[in-house]
Amino acid sequence: MNNSPQITPNTIPPLGASGLFQEQIKQGIPTILPQPKPYETDINHAPKRKEILSAEEKKLALRNALRYFEPEHHAELIQEFRQELETYGRIYMYRFRPDYEMRARPINEYPGKCEQAKAIMLMIQNNLDYAVAQHPHELITYGGNGAVFQNWAQYLLTMKYLSEMTDEQTLTMYSGHPMGLFPSHKEAPRVVVTNGMVIPNYSKPDDWEKMNALGVSQYGQMTAGSYMYIGPQGIVHGTTITVLNGFRKIKRSPSGGLFVTSGLGGMSGAQPKAGNIAGCITVCAEVNPKITHIRHSQGWINVVIENIDELVKRVALAKANKEIVSIAYLGNVVDVWEKFDQENIHIDLGSDQTSLHNPWAGGYYPADVSFLEANEMMANDPDLFKIKVQETLRRHTTAINKHTAKGTYFFDYGNAFLLEASRAGADVMAENHIDFRYPSYVQDIMGPMCFDYGFGPFRWVCASGNPEDLVKTDFIACQVLEEMAKTAPVEIQQQMQDNIHWIKGAQENKLVVGSQARILYADAEGRVKIAAAFNQAIAKGEIGTVVLGRDHHDVSGTDSPYRETSNIYDGSRFTADMAIQNVIGDSFRGATWVSIHNGGGVGWGEVINGGFGMVLDGSKEASRRLESMLFWDVNNGISRRSWARNEGALFAIKRAMEKQPLLKVTIPNIVADNLLDF
């Protein structure tokens, strides 16, 4: 399949580290097999997936895996892959993990004929950086199953294709599999990514388990399978804004206030850091000792406590002194909610950010069962594991209900907590037996306060890898925002000031993990102006290449009825036109790469989400593309939200039309309530 020469200890050319790395990238799948690699126990690994394939389907999975390799290697690899499938429930091809360090390098260290392709290689490696990825050896970035690729052969082949790509080609990615380089043109995206795009009637959780075990589909989460994850910083910012606005909603200062939640994984690990930035006391429970201590060593947590009575005393002390402190409780969050109820410790804000989109495969753990016992049960007795998880969800909800009766404000953090709790028979339904008794954070906070006005998670990566470039881009972005704030209407002044405050404190909060990246919430006008200022700075030689992107969790990118579009009330929240229109529109308006996924933070079959990446190189072409694409990328969603009669979106789209004469959006006519009184 690959005619490139194999690089072995006897054939390594006299190259420096960078040159050797480039040769390893260009070789792709080696023609001479590397030696098997030991299973490294100090790495945080994905749990074993449940047994789901029949005997014949296991043979099919092996056929599918071996098609990446020349026939002369099949006899040796088949036993190894069969063992992986039996042991882990998946074929990861551990033998083919590269020997070089997995991290985002400066863009000039990547081989290639196309600057855009080099930028994409940088972003892929950042998603798999050990400091960034949740299960790096399984190519999973976050969320328990949010994968960049299904196996290491796909990674090797993709990087090889990118190293060969010209700006007259497009790489098509089918759920981690690089289908190939196809002729296109300079204005086309360099990569088009699809993840998990299955026929709707085959979108149940077990359908994913089977297709993923067969090696034919994957769960790309949101920014994992689209190469746009920037470590916990993205969710730190979103959580900070959520917590600040949560306290504003209950008309209470964060000082001395208590925020209780759970989950310290790839995304949820940012919660305690966000609590510190917001200025409150945060208690975040986690059952996995390894990830708890990793987050503590990274500085995202101030204190780790394993004894529930000690936790009670520490929280009482923090409340009395109005401390700003983040506490990780190494144990099950249900014990925290129940104990705090018994001890009458008032919780101001409560939520949960465990991966309940993936409840039966490590996303949520049952109470009164050790972490190791739960992992064993998950793999060997999945029916009992499901029973235990649902029992815990009912206990969890009962404890939350007791606290909300005392005045706690609880919100669903878009992780399918309420959805799975309802399926478990927990008391989470409103009196109408249709809605949940607690709102989604998007429904109650981020939707009406941010998304409707066009504010969402805009991000950038300094491809030079130079921290000084990040400092310069922070300064540029702050200048742009402060200038805009002088004339911004009162309706969006709070959003503007929150982001100015955020960007000024970004350096001191040490948010960079992996690539030199930054995120802030900006509307279309802000994104275009910041990007244009970056492009001008690149053209002047003041900074290097910049990669633009965003979280899929944004104004336009995602149709998710229990999260991103939970504040859509015209009956269209279960439709996915917006996400599909978004990725198609981005692709011909100038995006460097685009992606569309089934799944995301709330689960397979529950959401369609899309994203993009855009490379700024200081050129006039980049200037034209950023104006066209970024304007569409936001206003597509605002128009849909305005058609749903959302007040903030109506304001935002009318303002956008005033600024851009070519924009003409259909505006809804409002029906008087008294006409419907019959």
Secondary structure in CASP SS format (residue, H / E / C, confidence):
PFRMAT SS
TARGET T0000
AUTHOR 0000-0000-0000
METHOD secondary structure of the structure
MODEL  1
M C 1.00
N C 1.00
N C 1.00
S C 1.00
P C 1.00
Q C 1.00
I C 1.00
T C 1.00
P C 1.00
N C 1.00
T C 1.00
I C 1.00
P C 1.00
P C 1.00
L C 1.00
G C 1.00
A H 1.00
S H 1.00
G H 1.00
L H 1.00
F H 1.00
Q H 1.00
E H 1.00
Q H 1.00
I H 1.00
K H 1.00
Q H 1.00
G C 1.00
I C 1.00
P C 1.00
T C 1.00
I C 1.00
L C 1.00
P C 1.00
Q C 1.00
P C 1.00
K C 1.00
P C 1.00
Y C 1.00
E C 1.00
T C 1.00
D C 1.00
I C 1.00
N C 1.00
H C 1.00
A C 1.00
P C 1.00
K C 1.00
R C 1.00
K C 1.00
E C 1.00
I C 1.00
L C 1.00
S C 1.00
A H 1.00
E H 1.00
E H 1.00
K H 1.00
K H 1.00
L H 1.00
A H 1.00
L H 1.00
R H 1.00
N H 1.00
A H 1.00
L H 1.00
R C 1.00
Y C 1.00
F C 1.00
E C 1.00
P H 1.00
E H 1.00
H H 1.00
H H 1.00
A H 1.00
E H 1.00
L H 1.00
I H 1.00
Q H 1.00
E H 1.00
F H 1.00
R H 1.00
Q H 1.00
E H 1.00
L H 1.00
E H 1.00
T H 1.00
Y H 1.00
G C 1.00
R C 1.00
I C 1.00
Y C 1.00
M C 1.00
Y H 1.00
R H 1.00
F H 1.00
R C 1.00
P C 1.00
D C 1.00
Y C 1.00
E C 1.00
M C 1.00
R C 1.00
A C 1.00
R C 1.00
P C 1.00
I H 1.00
N H 1.00
E H 1.00
Y C 1.00
P C 1.00
G C 1.00
K C 1.00
C C 1.00
E H 1.00
Q H 1.00
A H 1.00
K H 1.00
A H 1.00
I H 1.00
M H 1.00
L H 1.00
M H 1.00
I H 1.00
Q H 1.00
N H 1.00
N H 1.00
L H 1.00
D C 1.00
Y C 1.00
A C 1.00
V C 1.00
A C 1.00
Q C 1.00
H E 1.00
P H 1.00
H H 1.00
E H 1.00
L C 1.00
I E 1.00
T E 1.00
Y E 1.00
G C 1.00
G C 1.00
N C 1.00
G E 1.00
A E 1.00
V C 1.00
F C 1.00
Q C 1.00
N C 1.00
W H 1.00
A H 1.00
Q H 1.00
Y H 1.00
L H 1.00
L H 1.00
T H 1.00
M H 1.00
K H 1.00
Y H 1.00
L H 1.00
S H 1.00
E H 1.00
M C 1.00
T C 1.00
D C 1.00
E C 1.00
Q E 1.00
T E 1.00
L E 1.00
T E 1.00
M E 1.00
Y E 1.00
S C 1.00
G C 1.00
H E 1.00
P E 1.00
M E 1.00
G E 1.00
L E 1.00
F E 1.00
P E 1.00
S C 1.00
H C 1.00
K C 1.00
E C 1.00
A C 1.00
P C 1.00
R C 1.00
V E 1.00
V E 1.00
V E 1.00
T E 1.00
N E 1.00
G C 1.00
M C 1.00
V C 1.00
I C 1.00
P H 1.00
N H 1.00
Y H 1.00
S C 1.00
K C 1.00
P H 1.00
D H 1.00
D H 1.00
W H 1.00
E H 1.00
K H 1.00
M H 1.00
N H 1.00
A H 1.00
L H 1.00
G C 1.00
V C 1.00
S C 1.00
Q C 1.00
Y C 1.00
G C 1.00
Q C 1.00
M C 1.00
T C 1.00
A C 1.00
G C 1.00
S C 1.00
Y C 1.00
M C 1.00
Y C 1.00
I C 1.00
G C 1.00
P C 1.00
Q H 1.00
G H 1.00
I H 1.00
V H 1.00
H H 1.00
G H 1.00
T H 1.00
T H 1.00
I H 1.00
T H 1.00
V H 1.00
L H 1.00
N H 1.00
G H 1.00
F H 1.00
R H 1.00
K H 1.00
I C 1.00
K C 1.00
R C 1.00
S C 1.00
P C 1.00
S C 1.00
G C 1.00
G C 1.00
L E 1.00
F E 1.00
V E 1.00
T E 1.00
S E 1.00
G C 1.00
L C 1.00
G C 1.00
G C 1.00
M C 1.00
S H 1.00
G H 1.00
A H 1.00
Q H 1.00
P H 1.00
K H 1.00
A H 1.00
G H 1.00
N H 1.00
I H 1.00
A H 1.00
G C 1.00
C C 1.00
I E 1.00
T E 1.00
V E 1.00
C E 1.00
A E 1.00
E E 1.00
V C 1.00
N C 1.00
P H 1.00
K H 1.00
I H 1.00
T H 1.00
H H 1.00
I H 1.00
R H 1.00
H H 1.00
S H 1.00
Q C 1.00
G C 1.00
W C 1.00
I C 1.00
N C 1.00
V E 1.00
V E 1.00
I E 1.00
E C 1.00
N C 1.00
I H 1.00
D H 1.00
E H 1.00
L H 1.00
V H 1.00
K H 1.00
R H 1.00
V H 1.00
A H 1.00
L H 1.00
A H 1.00
K H 1.00
A H 1.00
N H 1.00
K C 1.00
E C 1.00
I C 1.00
V E 1.00
S E 1.00
I E 1.00
A E 1.00
Y E 1.00
L E 1.00
G C 1.00
N C 1.00
V H 1.00
V H 1.00
D H 1.00
V H 1.00
W H 1.00
E H 1.00
K H 1.00
F H 1.00
D H 1.00
Q H 1.00
E C 1.00
N C 1.00
I C 1.00
H C 1.00
I C 1.00
D C 1.00
L E 1.00
G E 1.00
S C 1.00
D C 1.00
Q C 1.00
T C 1.00
S C 1.00
L C 1.00
H C 1.00
N C 1.00
P C 1.00
W C 1.00
A C 1.00
G C 1.00
G C 1.00
Y C 1.00
Y C 1.00
P C 1.00
A C 1.00
D C 1.00
V C 1.00
S C 1.00
F H 1.00
L H 1.00
E H 1.00
A H 1.00
N H 1.00
E H 1.00
M H 1.00
M H 1.00
A H 1.00
N H 1.00
D C 1.00
P H 1.00
D H 1.00
L H 1.00
F H 1.00
K H 1.00
I H 1.00
K H 1.00
V H 1.00
Q H 1.00
E H 1.00
T H 1.00
L H 1.00
R H 1.00
R H 1.00
H H 1.00
T H 1.00
T H 1.00
A H 1.00
I H 1.00
N H 1.00
K H 1.00
H H 1.00
T H 1.00
A C 1.00
K C 1.00
G C 1.00
T C 1.00
Y E 1.00
F E 1.00
F C 1.00
D E 1.00
Y C 1.00
G C 1.00
N C 1.00
A C 1.00
F H 1.00
L H 1.00
L H 1.00
E H 1.00
A H 1.00
S H 1.00
R H 1.00
A C 1.00
G C 1.00
A C 1.00
D C 1.00
V C 1.00
M E 1.00
A C 1.00
E C 1.00
N C 1.00
H C 1.00
I C 1.00
D C 1.00
F E 1.00
R C 1.00
Y C 1.00
P C 1.00
S E 1.00
Y H 1.00
V H 1.00
Q H 1.00
D H 1.00
I H 1.00
M H 1.00
G H 1.00
P H 1.00
M H 1.00
C C 1.00
F H 1.00
D H 1.00
Y H 1.00
G C 1.00
F C 1.00
G E 1.00
P E 1.00
F E 1.00
R E 1.00
W E 1.00
V E 1.00
C E 1.00
A C 1.00
S C 1.00
G C 1.00
N C 1.00
P H 1.00
E H 1.00
D H 1.00
L H 1.00
V H 1.00
K H 1.00
T H 1.00
D H 1.00
F H 1.00
I H 1.00
A H 1.00
C H 1.00
Q H 1.00
V H 1.00
L H 1.00
E H 1.00
E H 1.00
M H 1.00
A H 1.00
K C 1.00
T C 1.00
A C 1.00
P C 1.00
V H 1.00
E H 1.00
I H 1.00
Q H 1.00
Q H 1.00
Q H 1.00
M H 1.00
Q H 1.00
D H 1.00
N H 1.00
I H 1.00
H H 1.00
W H 1.00
I H 1.00
K H 1.00
G H 1.00
A C 1.00
Q C 1.00
E C 1.00
N C 1.00
K C 1.00
L C 1.00
V C 1.00
V C 1.00
G C 1.00
S C 1.00
Q C 1.00
A E 1.00
R E 1.00
I E 1.00
L E 1.00
Y E 1.00
A E 1.00
D C 1.00
A H 1.00
E H 1.00
G H 1.00
R H 1.00
V H 1.00
K H 1.00
I H 1.00
A H 1.00
A H 1.00
A H 1.00
F H 1.00
N H 1.00
Q H 1.00
A H 1.00
I H 1.00
A H 1.00
K C 1.00
G C 1.00
E C 1.00
I C 1.00
G C 1.00
T C 1.00
V E 1.00
V E 1.00
L E 1.00
G E 1.00
R E 1.00
D C 1.00
H C 1.00
H C 1.00
D C 1.00
V C 1.00
S C 1.00
G C 1.00
T E 1.00
D E 1.00
S C 1.00
P C 1.00
Y C 1.00
R C 1.00
E C 1.00
T C 1.00
S C 1.00
N C 1.00
I C 1.00
Y C 1.00
D C 1.00
G C 1.00
S C 1.00
R C 1.00
F C 1.00
T C 1.00
A C 1.00
D H 1.00
M H 1.00
A H 1.00
I H 1.00
Q H 1.00
N H 1.00
V H 1.00
I H 1.00
G H 1.00
D H 1.00
S H 1.00
F H 1.00
R H 1.00
G C 1.00
A C 1.00
T C 1.00
W E 1.00
V E 1.00
S E 1.00
I E 1.00
H E 1.00
N E 1.00
G C 1.00
G C 1.00
G C 1.00
V C 1.00
G C 1.00
W C 1.00
G C 1.00
E C 1.00
V C 1.00
I E 1.00
N E 1.00
G E 1.00
G E 1.00
F E 1.00
G E 1.00
M E 1.00
V E 1.00
L E 1.00
D C 1.00
G C 1.00
S C 1.00
K H 1.00
E H 1.00
A H 1.00
S H 1.00
R H 1.00
R H 1.00
L H 1.00
E H 1.00
S H 1.00
M H 1.00
L H 1.00
F H 1.00
W H 1.00
D H 1.00
V H 1.00
N H 1.00
N H 1.00
G H 1.00
I H 1.00
S H 1.00
R H 1.00
R H 1.00
S H 1.00
W H 1.00
A C 1.00
R C 1.00
N C 1.00
E H 1.00
G H 1.00
A H 1.00
L H 1.00
F H 1.00
A H 1.00
I H 1.00
K H 1.00
R H 1.00
A H 1.00
M H 1.00
E H 1.00
K H 1.00
Q C 1.00
P C 1.00
L C 1.00
L C 1.00
K C 1.00
V C 1.00
T C 1.00
I C 1.00
P C 1.00
N C 1.00
I C 1.00
V C 1.00
A C 1.00
D H 1.00
N H 1.00
L H 1.00
L H 1.00
D C 1.00
F C 1.00
END
